[in-house]
Amino acid sequence: MRSTRAARYAAAVDAADDPSELTIDDGGAPIRVLVRRNPRARRISLRADARSGGVVLVLPPRAGLSTAIGFARSQAGWIRRHLSRLPPPAPFADGVSVALFGEQIVVRHETALRGPARRDADVLRVGGRPEFLARRVRDFLRAEARRTLAALATEKAAKLGLRISALRVADTRSRWGSCARGGRLSFSWRLAMAPREVADYVVAHEVAHLAHHDHGAAFWRLVDRLTPHRVHATAWLRRHGAGLLRAGAA
């Protein structure tokens, strides 16, 4: 039997030979498919990627690329149905309204403005060249997410007498938050565009994982101690989560 190290090396070699994306043409509009090899995957699978508006083809370490491509082509109908259900992209641009923890703010581009984007009541003033506007809006939302989520997480962890060793915000494709052993928490910056009670629930969920690494009954009891918003927040994310991932997409 191969060692774990040997298996990881083989997977890395296979991944290096894979294209990063491919195109499926079944007679309709070409379908763009991202290719990802996952060492933990047990079978070839497809998933719609709301953030990019495309589809991800996931391969186990030793799966043949040609077999995986054949599988993707055979699922062209499924791919088209799922992509048709994605919300349209919602680019960050001058004049658009952006949610910030439940409040609506309007993006205003002011070329002469210097420094990072800043909020002025219900207006987000963004300076610099037009081509950098979307990035500056993202930077603002990311900073607001870090500030608010860190405060919520610190408060909830303190109630349990637990310590957070590190906290980061990232642009995840599917998970709104995660908790690694050692007390490291990670959250999607896109939670800044969700209602505050939704962010409160996601933080409570990950802080509860500091005490319970599974999703057993004790874990859920602890989540409900930390937030009253579980039912509402999970329903909101099911309904609007794909829209959050499409925010800022061109």
Secondary structure as GFF3:
##gff-version 3
##sequence-region A 1 250
A	DSSP	alpha_helix	4	17	.	.	.	ID=ss1
A	DSSP	beta_strand	21	24	.	.	.	ID=ss2
A	DSSP	beta_strand	31	37	.	.	.	ID=ss3
A	DSSP	beta_strand	45	49	.	.	.	ID=ss4
A	DSSP	beta_strand	54	59	.	.	.	ID=ss5
A	DSSP	alpha_helix	65	74	.	.	.	ID=ss6
A	DSSP	alpha_helix	76	84	.	.	.	ID=ss7
A	DSSP	beta_strand	97	100	.	.	.	ID=ss8
A	DSSP	beta_strand	103	109	.	.	.	ID=ss9
A	DSSP	beta_strand	118	120	.	.	.	ID=ss10
A	DSSP	beta_strand	123	126	.	.	.	ID=ss11
A	DSSP	three_ten_helix	130	132	.	.	.	ID=ss12
A	DSSP	alpha_helix	133	160	.	.	.	ID=ss13
A	DSSP	beta_strand	166	170	.	.	.	ID=ss14
A	DSSP	beta_strand	177	180	.	.	.	ID=ss15
A	DSSP	beta_strand	184	188	.	.	.	ID=ss16
A	DSSP	three_ten_helix	189	193	.	.	.	ID=ss17
A	DSSP	alpha_helix	196	208	.	.	.	ID=ss18
A	DSSP	alpha_helix	217	226	.	.	.	ID=ss19
A	DSSP	alpha_helix	230	246	.	.	.	ID=ss20
###
